Amino acid sequence: MTKPIFRNCDDIGPSELASFPVWVYCHLTDYDEPWYEDVDDEAYRAWTDDSPIGNDTVAIVAASFRTHAGILLQGFIETWGDSTGNPVLDLKPTIFDADGHRIALWHGATYQFGTDHLDDCIARFERLLGGSMPDHFPVRVEVKANVFGDALTDSLPGFASFSGPGETTVINGG
């Protein structure tokens, strides 16, 4: 058996996703595998199987993003299971800038942790694309067929975060 390829979640970038478009979260997927004790709770494993991952598999999956203005970008989504009806929360989309740095559209509990990272991502998004957010949202996300068994497409209304317990705010400049 060939030893799997592992990466920390922060080390999965454009080149890793070009080589392996799916990375599964080891600590929820690999309980019965011999390497389980050797990886930490930030480890993802390159998915080399030809079969689709399950809808309940926690994974980082390569995705393409097309802005409302028609600009095509690359990045990834993170799958975490149950649907909330909010595609930004459900998919936790992240876009790569020209240097491979991440621009996250989902920002968690900003009411607890502040908005500095969110504000930085919005500014980098606008610099990358030119113009302002209303020029670029909604953004269409697409994941290739056979990752989940079927292609996944959805419309992302903007950046989002929890603005309070159970309250989600979408920021799209509109």
Secondary structure, DSSP 4 states (H G I P E B T S, - for coil): -PPPPEEEGGG--HHHHHH-SEEEEHHHH-TTSTTGGGS-TTEEEE---SSPPPTT--EEEEEEEE-TT--EEEEEEEE-SS--S-HHHHH--EEE-TTS-EEESEEEEHHHH-SHHHHHHHHHHHHHH-S-GGGT-SEEEEE-TTSSSS-EEEEE-SEEEEEETTEEEEE---
